[in-house]
Amino acid sequence: MTNRLAQSPSLYLRKHAENPINWWSWCDEALQLARQENKPIFLSIGYSSCHWCTVMEGEAFSDLTIAEYMDDNFIAIKVDREERPDIDSIYMQGLQMMTGQGGWPLNVFLDPHTLAPFYGGTYFPVEPRYGRPGFLQVLQAIRRHYDTEKAKVDSVTSEILGYLQQSASMVSSADTEIGTALLGKGLETNTGVLSHSGSGPNFPMIPYAEVALRSTRFNLAAKYPVKQLCTKRGLDLALGGIFDHVAGGFHRYTVDGTWTVPHFEKMLYDNGQIVEYLANLYALGVKEVVFERAISLTVQWLTREMTAPEGYFYAAQDADNFADPEDLEPEEGNFYVWSYEELQKLLSPEELTEIQKYFTVTEEGNFEGTNVLQKRDPSPLTNNLESAFAKLFAVRYGATPDKVKTFPPARNNQEAKTKNWPGRIPPVTDTKMIVAWNSLMISGLARAATVFEEASYLAPAVQAAKFILENQWIKNRFHRVNYEGKVAVSAQSEDYACFIKALLDLHQATLGIEQENAQFWLEKAQQVQTEFDEFLWSVELGGYFNTASDASDNLLVRERSYIDNATPSANGIAIANLVRLALLTEDLTYLDTPNGTLRERAEQALHAFSEIMTKSPSACPSLFTALDWYRNNTLIRTNSEELKFLKRQYLPTAVTVLTDKLPTGTVGLVCQGLSCTEPSKNHEHLWQKIQESLSRG
């Protein structure tokens, strides 16, 4: 018998539909019921491809004794964090305040009247293990605590609520300096974060890598070999087991310090950011062939198995898959790993010798007796290796890469186990469309298409952007999610910010190639920005709220995202967008007259977050990316010949405009705000002026 989550469009929520727990989704009815019955709320937040979420669903949430106690003593609410990052952000902060750490599944207990948390954790086993208490014992202790020590509960909730409200209402003085000293501190600190290496786990951390890449323009060499750090991060990603060397796409992170064994889920947001980073690293001059291959294979993976017929991109693929249709539970990483015996049977002796020479393949293996492939060096693949990988691909997908252009997703466990797959049973794919994540992928594709002059990379980006423009507005309001044609959830700040960036990236990518389309993307970016400003801009505080005022009624606080996680903060991207729009539109409403500095809103937002930037610069690398744009913004007006060259270069705070109205005998004009440098009469002079402008602040 199923519970009410069976009707949810969310794959993550539907995975809990057969739990004996009487789950609710986050809604007014559930919150009101908890207040009426004076029951604490058990709020559990996760996502479909989360391994430990899956484990807890099959263990504690499927236990009849736990379910009975839960239903008698709590109101249980399930939230898909990918649908509602605003809810997830609030309670993740609360958990980190209570325990000093976070993660998913995020399980917190809330006072029903205030919705403030008073206890929480991540994964709880059925029986005590891993140093964690058994879940039934936790529930019993929490209910007893709530009934007999309400004053302590109220004290904890009051303290946490005060902290969250203070954090949400943070504002800095308008007199706070947002100049070169702050930018230098932010670049150096966040580059330092990238330099730290430990025993694991290892995450891509692209917002930090992005700041480090920007730092290559400045003299941080005394403390950090910046370009080497950026190159190392690129090679760790392109060579490591975090990359699927057989079929493309990057896993979410590795569990070790050597980038070898991944946690095997593949998230769209990681792949979009990594593609953009590797393309920019290549544009900087680090022209490693492994970067080209990693991007090419990732685009093939994206178009083969992560793209809907309508043109948008799916959200994620699970870490686990079924080894056999008769299995009760899926196995982590089974789709991706290889036993030595398998490789001996599949490959010729020459191929096996080559793969052992260039990849981490041993008889003992590196993951539970099997092998995760990690490349030992950045050399090109030999013919024997190409042949070997084609055979491994065929084992997974049933045919060689040239014959598998599309591969249908397994939309749930039942479909994975019952469909007649031609190769291995694939992981389940979460097929929902998330605007912010699609936008990160669009930006990555647009940049890679430009750097490598590869039109096939641009085509899927354009398709996805057009799908969003044509389908994600209901009654003139932008929406975040699409479930196979069904639009859901009001757009949040990261959706607006990331999509505006994607539209601007498409404008720059198509400039000089599809000039009419380039103007189309710019106009759409302006339109979305206008809606963003209207519904999410904080007039009093500066910056953008996570949610619109009419979508925030049952939230504990109304936050403004400024901290980077696996994805860049919404406000960091949004502020950079304002600067880019100011340059590209040359609209004085985007500028602060009379001295030609940048738009008031970008400056106000930077001031709003300047305290956190000063005190905790490593928490907010994307705000320093925005500050870099603010201090070093550059508009380059040029002709088609120079434009073709400039688009392939790494120019992190520049936008380009194609014009036929340059002064006679000149090839380009470099402008900053309302002032321009002397016109350049040749390529060398133009390049010099661009470099000076990019690092002036």
C-alpha positions in Angstrom: 0.0 0.0 0.0 1.4 3.4 -0.9 1.2 6.7 1.0 0.3 10.1 -0.4 3.8 10.6 -1.9 2.8 8.2 -4.7 1.1 11.1 -6.4 4.1 13.4 -6.3 5.9 14.2 -9.6 9.2 14.2 -7.7 11.2 11.0 -8.2 12.8 11.4 -4.8 9.4 11.7 -3.0 8.0 8.8 -5.0 10.9 6.6 -3.9 9.3 6.8 -0.4 5.7 6.1 -1.6 5.8 2.5 -0.4 7.3 3.4 3.1 4.8 2.5 5.9 5.3 6.0 7.2 2.4 8.4 6.6 4.6 11.0 4.8 3.4 14.5 3.9 5.0 16.8 1.4 5.8 20.4 2.6 2.4 22.1 2.6 0.2 24.3 4.7 -2.1 21.3 5.6 0.7 19.3 7.1 2.1 22.3 9.1 -1.4 23.1 10.4 -2.0 19.5 11.5 1.2 19.4 13.4 0.1 22.5 15.3 -3.4 21.2 16.0 -2.1 17.9 17.4 1.0 19.5 19.0 3.3 17.0 17.4 6.9 17.8 16.5 7.6 17.8 12.8 10.1 15.3 11.5 11.5 16.9 8.4 13.6 14.7 6.1 15.3 16.3 3.1 17.2 14.6 0.3 17.4 14.0 -3.4 16.9 11.1 -5.8 20.6 10.2 -6.5 21.7 10.5 -2.9 23.2 7.1 -1.9 22.7 7.4 1.9 19.1 8.8 1.3 18.5 5.5 -0.6 20.0 3.4 2.2 17.9 5.1 4.8 14.7 4.7 2.7 15.3 1.0 2.5 16.2 0.6 6.1 14.8 2.9 8.8 11.9 4.4 6.7 10.8 0.9 5.7 10.7 -0.5 9.2 7.2 -1.1 10.5 8.0 -0.5 14.2 9.7 2.8 13.4 6.8 3.8 11.1 4.2 3.1 13.8 6.0 5.2 16.4 6.6 8.0 13.9 3.0 8.2 12.9 1.8 8.2 16.5 4.2 10.9 17.7 5.3 13.1 14.8 4.2 14.6 11.6 6.6 13.3 9.0 7.4 15.6 6.0 9.5 14.8 3.0 11.2 17.5 0.9 13.1 17.1 -2.4 16.0 19.6 -2.0 16.3 19.9 -5.7 12.7 21.2 -5.9 13.0 23.4 -2.8 16.6 24.6 -2.2 15.2 27.4 -0.1 13.8 25.0 2.5 17.0 22.9 2.4 19.2 25.9 2.9 17.4 27.1 6.0 17.5 23.7 7.8 21.0 22.9 6.6 22.2 26.0 8.4 20.2 25.0 11.4 21.8 21.5 11.4 25.3 22.9 11.0 24.6 25.2 14.0 23.5 22.3 16.1 26.1 19.7 15.1 28.9 21.5 13.3 28.4 19.4 10.2 25.8 18.7 7.5 24.9 16.4 4.6 22.1 14.4 3.1 19.8 12.9 4.1 19.1 16.0 6.2 16.9 14.9 9.1 15.7 17.6 11.6 13.0 17.9 14.2 11.0 21.1 14.2 8.8 22.8 16.8 5.4 22.8 15.1 4.5 26.3 16.2 7.7 28.2 15.1 9.1 25.7 12.5 12.5 26.2 14.1 14.7 23.1 14.5 15.7 21.7 17.9 17.6 18.5 17.0 18.9 17.0 13.8 21.4 14.7 12.0 22.0 13.1 8.7 21.9 9.3 8.2 20.4 7.3 11.1 20.7 3.5 10.9 17.9 1.2 12.1 20.2 -0.3 14.8 23.1 1.5 16.4 26.2 1.4 14.2 28.9 3.7 12.6 28.9 5.4 16.0 25.3 6.5 15.4 22.2 5.7 17.6 19.4 3.5 16.2 16.6 5.6 14.7 13.8 4.3 16.9 15.8 5.2 20.0 16.4 8.7 18.5 12.6 9.1 17.9 11.8 8.0 21.4 14.3 10.3 23.0 13.2 13.3 20.9 9.5 12.8 21.8 10.4 12.4 25.5 12.5 15.5 25.4 9.8 17.5 23.6 7.1 16.5 26.2 9.1 16.8 29.4 11.7 19.5 28.7 9.8 22.0 26.6 11.7 24.9 28.1 15.0 23.5 26.8 13.4 22.9 23.4 12.1 26.5 23.4 15.6 27.8 24.3 17.2 25.9 21.5 14.7 26.9 18.9 14.8 30.5 20.0 18.6 30.5 19.7 18.6 29.0 16.3 15.8 31.2 15.0 17.7 34.2 16.2 20.8 33.1 14.4 18.9 32.4 11.2 17.1 35.7 11.3 20.3 37.6 12.0 22.0 35.8 9.1 19.1 36.5 6.8 19.0 40.2 7.6 22.7 40.8 7.4 23.6 44.1 5.9 26.9 46.0 5.8 27.5 49.7 5.8 27.4 51.5 2.5 30.7 53.0 3.5 32.4 49.6 3.6 35.3 49.5 1.1 34.8 47.2 -1.8 38.1 48.0 -3.5 41.3 46.4 -4.5 42.3 45.3 -1.0 39.1 43.3 -0.6 39.4 41.8 -4.0 43.0 40.8 -3.4 42.2 39.2 -0.1 39.3 37.2 -1.7 41.3 36.0 -4.6 44.2 34.9 -2.4 42.1 33.3 0.2 40.0 31.3 -2.2 42.9 30.3 -4.3 44.4 29.0 -1.0 41.3 26.8 -0.5 42.0 25.2 -3.8 45.6 24.5 -2.8 44.6 22.5 0.3 44.8 18.7 -0.1 43.8 16.1 2.4 42.9 12.5 2.7 39.5 13.0 1.1 36.8 13.3 0.1 37.6 15.5 -3.0 34.9 17.6 -4.6 35.3 19.6 -7.9 34.8 22.9 -6.0 34.4 24.9 -9.2 33.5 28.2 -7.6 36.9 28.2 -5.9 38.7 26.9 -9.1 37.0 29.8 -11.0 38.4 32.4 -8.6 41.8 30.8 -8.8 41.7 30.9 -12.6 40.9 34.6 -12.4 43.9 35.1 -10.1 46.3 34.1 -12.8 46.0 37.8 -14.0 47.4 39.0 -10.7 50.7 38.6 -8.9 49.8 35.9 -6.3 52.8 33.8 -7.2 54.7 34.8 -4.1 52.2 32.7 -2.1 50.6 30.3 -4.6 51.7 28.9 -8.0 48.2 29.9 -9.3 48.4 28.5 -12.8 49.9 25.3 -11.6 47.0 24.9 -9.0 44.4 25.5 -11.7 46.1 23.1 -14.1 46.3 20.5 -11.3 42.6 20.8 -10.6 41.8 20.4 -14.3 44.0 17.3 -14.5 42.6 15.8 -11.3 39.2 16.1 -12.9 40.1 14.9 -16.4 42.4 12.1 -15.3 40.8 11.0 -12.1 38.2 8.3 -11.3 35.8 11.1 -10.8 35.6 11.2 -14.7 33.9 8.3 -16.5 36.6 7.5 -19.0 34.5 5.0 -20.9 31.4 7.0 -21.6 31.9 10.6 -20.4 30.4 12.7 -17.6 31.8 13.5 -14.1 30.7 11.9 -10.9 29.9 14.1 -7.9 33.1 13.6 -5.8 35.7 11.0 -4.8 35.8 9.5 -1.4 39.6 9.5 -1.2 42.3 12.1 -1.5 43.7 10.8 -4.7 40.7 11.4 -7.0 40.4 7.7 -7.6 37.1 6.2 -6.2 34.0 8.3 -6.8 30.7 8.5 -5.2 29.1 7.5 -8.5 26.1 9.7 -9.0 26.4 12.2 -11.9 24.8 15.6 -11.3 24.0 17.9 -14.2 25.2 21.0 -12.2 28.7 19.5 -11.7 29.1 18.7 -15.3 28.1 22.1 -16.6 30.5 23.9 -14.3 33.4 21.5 -15.0 32.9 21.8 -18.8 33.1 25.6 -18.5 36.1 25.5 -16.2 38.1 23.1 -18.5 37.2 25.2 -21.6 38.4 28.4 -19.8 41.6 26.6 -18.6 42.2 25.5 -22.2 41.6 29.1 -23.4 44.2 30.3 -20.8 46.8 28.3 -22.7 46.7 25.0 -20.8 46.0 23.0 -24.0 46.0 19.5 -22.6 44.4 16.9 -25.0 42.7 15.2 -22.0 40.6 18.4 -21.5 39.4 18.2 -25.1 38.6 14.5 -24.6 36.8 15.0 -21.3 34.6 17.7 -22.7 33.9 15.8 -25.9 32.9 12.6 -24.0 30.8 14.6 -21.5 28.9 16.3 -24.3 28.3 12.8 -25.9 27.1 11.5 -22.5 24.8 14.6 -22.2 23.2 14.2 -25.6 23.1 10.4 -25.5 21.4 9.8 -22.1 20.7 13.2 -20.4 18.7 15.1 -23.0 14.9 14.9 -23.3 13.3 14.7 -26.7 12.0 18.2 -26.1 15.6 19.5 -25.7 16.1 20.1 -22.0 18.6 18.2 -19.8 17.8 15.7 -17.1 18.9 16.4 -13.5 20.9 13.5 -12.3 21.8 9.8 -12.5 22.0 7.6 -9.4 25.1 6.2 -7.8 23.6 2.8 -7.6 22.3 0.3 -10.2 21.0 -3.3 -10.2 23.6 -5.9 -11.2 20.7 -8.4 -11.8 16.9 -7.9 -12.3 16.3 -10.3 -9.4 18.3 -8.2 -6.9 16.3 -6.6 -4.1 18.7 -3.6 -3.7 21.0 -1.8 -6.2 24.8 -1.8 -5.9 26.9 1.3 -5.7 29.0 1.9 -8.8 28.2 -1.5 -10.4 27.5 0.2 -13.8 31.0 1.8 -13.9 33.5 -0.7 -12.4 35.4 -3.6 -13.9 36.8 -6.8 -12.3 40.2 -7.9 -13.5 38.7 -11.2 -14.7 36.2 -9.2 -16.9 38.9 -7.2 -18.5 40.9 -10.4 -19.2 37.9 -11.8 -21.0 36.9 -8.7 -22.9 40.2 -7.3 -24.1 43.1 -8.6 -26.2 46.4 -9.2 -24.4 47.7 -6.0 -26.1 44.7 -3.9 -25.0 44.9 -5.2 -21.4 48.7 -4.4 -21.3 48.0 -0.9 -22.5 45.1 -0.2 -20.1 47.3 -1.5 -17.2 50.1 0.8 -18.3 48.0 4.0 -18.5 45.2 3.4 -16.0 44.9 2.1 -12.4 44.0 -1.5 -13.2 45.2 -4.3 -11.0 44.2 -7.8 -10.1 43.2 -6.6 -6.6 41.3 -3.6 -7.8 40.8 -0.3 -6.0 37.1 -0.5 -5.1 35.7 -3.6 -3.4 37.7 -5.9 -5.6 36.9 -4.1 -8.8 38.7 -1.4 -10.8 37.7 2.3 -11.1 39.6 3.6 -14.1 41.9 6.5 -13.4 44.4 7.7 -16.0 48.0 8.0 -14.8 49.2 10.8 -17.1 47.7 13.3 -19.7 49.1 11.6 -22.8 46.7 10.9 -25.7 45.0 7.5 -25.9 46.7 4.9 -28.1 44.9 3.0 -30.7 44.8 -0.1 -28.4 43.2 2.0 -25.7 40.6 3.4 -28.0 39.8 -0.1 -29.1 39.6 -1.3 -25.5 37.3 1.6 -24.4 34.9 0.8 -27.3 34.6 -2.7 -26.1 34.0 -1.6 -22.5 31.4 0.9 -23.8 29.6 -2.0 -25.6 29.4 -4.0 -22.4 27.6 -1.2 -20.7 25.4 0.0 -23.6 25.1 -3.0 -25.9 26.9 -1.5 -28.8 30.0 0.6 -29.6 29.8 4.4 -29.3 29.3 5.1 -33.0 26.1 3.1 -32.9 24.6 4.4 -29.6 23.6 8.0 -30.2 20.7 8.0 -27.8 20.1 5.8 -24.8 16.7 5.9 -23.0 16.7 6.6 -19.3 15.6 4.2 -16.6 13.0 6.4 -14.8 12.6 4.3 -11.7 13.8 1.1 -10.1 10.9 -0.9 -11.5 11.7 0.2 -15.0 15.4 -0.5 -14.5 14.7 -4.0 -13.4 12.1 -5.0 -16.0 13.2 -3.4 -19.2 15.3 -5.6 -21.6 18.5 -3.6 -21.5 21.1 -4.5 -24.2 24.0 -4.2 -21.8 24.3 -3.6 -18.1 21.3 -2.4 -16.2 21.8 1.4 -16.0 21.4 3.6 -12.9 18.0 5.4 -12.6 17.9 8.8 -14.1 16.0 11.7 -12.5 14.3 13.1 -15.6 13.1 16.4 -14.1 14.2 19.6 -15.7 15.7 22.2 -13.2 16.2 25.7 -14.7 19.4 26.6 -12.7 21.1 23.3 -13.5 20.2 23.4 -17.2 21.5 26.9 -17.2 24.9 25.9 -15.8 25.1 23.3 -18.5 24.1 25.8 -21.2 26.9 28.1 -20.0 29.4 25.2 -20.1 28.4 24.2 -23.6 28.4 27.8 -24.9 31.9 28.4 -23.6 33.3 25.0 -24.9 31.7 25.7 -28.3 33.5 29.0 -28.5 36.9 27.9 -27.3 37.0 24.8 -29.5 35.0 26.3 -32.4 32.7 23.3 -32.2 29.1 24.0 -33.4 27.9 20.6 -32.2 28.4 21.8 -28.6 26.3 24.9 -29.1 23.3 23.2 -30.6 22.1 21.4 -27.4 22.7 24.6 -25.4 20.4 26.5 -27.8 17.7 23.8 -27.7 17.7 23.8 -23.9 17.5 27.6 -23.6 14.6 27.8 -26.1 12.8 25.1 -24.1 13.0 27.1 -21.0 12.0 30.3 -22.7 9.0 28.6 -24.3 7.8 26.5 -21.4 8.7 27.8 -17.9 6.4 30.8 -17.6 2.9 30.5 -16.2 0.8 33.7 -15.9 4.0 35.7 -16.7 5.9 34.2 -13.8 9.1 32.1 -14.1 9.1 28.5 -12.8 11.9 26.3 -11.6 11.0 22.7 -12.5 9.4 20.8 -15.4 8.2 17.2 -15.0 7.7 15.9 -18.5 5.6 18.9 -19.6 4.2 19.8 -16.1 5.7 23.0 -14.8 6.1 23.2 -11.0 7.7 25.4 -8.2 8.2 29.1 -8.6 11.6 30.1 -9.8 14.2 30.8 -7.1 17.1 33.3 -7.2 19.5 30.7 -8.6 17.1 29.9 -11.5 16.9 33.6 -12.4 20.6 34.3 -12.0 21.9 31.1 -13.7 19.5 31.5 -16.6 20.4 35.2 -17.2 24.1 34.2 -17.2 23.3 31.4 -19.7 21.5 33.8 -22.0 24.5 36.2 -21.8 26.9 33.4 -22.5 24.8 32.4 -25.5 24.9 36.0 -26.7 28.7 36.0 -26.5 29.0 32.6 -28.1 26.8 33.4 -31.1 28.2 36.9 -31.6 29.7 37.2 -35.1 28.3 33.8 -36.1 24.6 34.2 -35.7 24.3 37.9 -35.2 20.5 38.1 -35.2 20.4 35.3 -32.6 23.0 37.0 -30.5 20.7 40.1 -30.1 17.8 37.8 -29.3 19.7 36.2 -26.4 20.6 39.6 -25.0 17.0 40.9 -25.2 15.8 37.8 -23.4 18.4 38.3 -20.7 17.1 41.8 -20.1 13.5 40.6 -19.9 14.3 37.9 -17.3 16.4 40.4 -15.4 13.5 42.8 -15.2 11.3 40.1 -13.6 14.1 39.1 -11.3 14.4 42.7 -10.0 10.7 43.1 -9.6 10.0 40.0 -7.4 13.3 39.1 -5.6 15.3 42.2 -5.2 15.7 43.4 -1.6 15.1 47.1 -1.5 16.0 47.4 2.1 19.0 45.1 2.4 20.4 44.9 -1.2 20.9 41.6 -3.1 18.3 39.1 -4.1 16.1 36.9 -1.9 16.1 33.2 -2.6 12.3 33.3 -3.1 9.7 35.8 -4.1 7.6 37.4 -1.4 4.5 35.5 -2.6 6.3 32.1 -2.4 7.7 32.6 1.1 4.7 32.4 3.4 5.6 29.2 5.3 9.3 29.7 5.4 11.1 30.2 8.7 13.2 33.1 7.3 13.6 34.7 3.9 17.2 34.2 2.9 19.6 35.8 0.4 22.0 33.2 -0.9 25.6 34.3 -0.7 27.4 31.2 0.4 28.8 28.8 -2.3 28.3 25.1 -2.1 28.5 22.6 -5.0 26.9 25.4 -7.0 27.8 29.1 -7.0 25.7 31.4 -4.9 22.8 33.1 -6.6 23.9 36.6 -5.6 27.4 36.1 -6.8 26.2 35.2 -10.3 23.5 37.9 -10.2 25.8 40.7 -9.4 28.2 39.7 -12.2 25.2 39.6 -14.5 24.3 43.2 -13.7 27.8 44.3 -14.6 27.7 42.4 -17.9 24.3 43.8 -18.8 25.6 47.3 -18.0 28.4 46.9 -20.5 26.4 45.2 -23.2 23.3 47.4 -23.2 25.1 50.7 -22.7 22.0 51.8 -20.9 22.7 54.5 -18.4 20.1 53.1 -16.1 22.6 50.3 -15.6 25.3 52.8 -14.6 26.0 55.1 -11.7 26.4 58.6 -13.2 28.2 61.0 -13.4 31.5 59.2 -12.8 30.8 56.1 -15.0 31.0 53.5 -12.2 28.8 50.4 -12.4 25.1 50.1 -11.9 23.8 51.1 -8.5 22.3 47.7 -7.9 25.5 45.8 -8.4 27.3 48.2 -6.1 24.6 48.1 -3.4 24.6 44.3 -3.5 28.3 44.1 -3.1 28.1 46.5 -0.1 25.3 44.4 1.3 27.6 41.3 1.5 30.9 43.1 2.1 30.9 42.2 5.8 30.8 38.4 5.1 33.3 39.0 2.2 35.7 40.7 4.7 35.3 38.3 7.6 34.7 35.0 5.8 36.0 35.3 2.3 36.3 31.5 1.8 32.6 31.2 2.3 31.7 33.2 -0.8 34.1 32.8 -3.7 31.4 33.8 -6.3 31.0 37.2 -4.6 34.6 37.8 -5.4 34.0 36.7 -9.0 31.3 39.4 -9.0 33.7 41.9 -7.3 36.3 41.2 -10.0 33.7 42.0 -12.7 32.9 45.2 -10.8 36.5 46.3 -10.5 37.8 45.2 -13.9 34.8 45.3 -16.2 35.8 45.7 -19.8 33.9 46.3 -23.0 35.7 45.4 -26.3 34.3 46.9 -29.5 35.9 45.2 -32.5 35.6 43.9 -36.0 34.9 40.3 -37.0 38.5 39.3 -37.6 39.6 40.3 -34.1 36.4 39.0 -32.6 37.1 35.5 -33.8 40.5 35.6 -32.0 39.3 37.2 -28.8 36.4 34.8 -28.3 38.9 31.9 -27.9 40.9 33.7 -25.3 40.4 33.7 -21.5 39.1 37.2 -20.8 37.3 36.8 -17.4 35.9 40.3 -17.0 35.3 41.3 -20.6 32.4 41.3 -23.0 32.7 41.8 -26.7 30.6 43.7 -29.2 30.9 43.4 -32.9 30.7 46.7 -34.7 31.3 48.3 -38.1 31.5 51.8 -36.6 35.1 51.9 -35.4 37.2 54.9 -36.2 38.9 54.7 -39.6 42.0 52.6 -39.5 41.4 51.0 -36.2 40.7 47.3 -35.2 39.2 47.8 -31.8 38.2 50.0 -28.8 38.5 49.1 -25.1 36.0 50.7 -22.8 35.4 50.8 -19.1 32.0 52.1 -18.0 31.6 55.4 -19.8 35.2 55.9 -20.7 37.3 54.3 -23.5 41.0 54.1 -24.1 42.6 55.3 -27.3 41.5 53.3 -30.4 43.8 50.5 -31.4 45.2 50.5 -34.9 46.6 47.0 -34.8 46.1 43.6 -33.0 49.1 44.0 -30.7 48.0 47.4 -29.3 44.4 46.1 -28.8 45.7 43.0 -26.9 47.9 45.2 -24.7 44.9 47.5 -23.8 42.7 44.6 -23.1 45.3 43.1 -20.7 45.7 46.4 -18.9 42.0 46.9 -18.5 41.4 43.4 -17.2 43.8 43.9 -14.3 43.5 47.6 -13.6 41.4 47.1 -10.4 
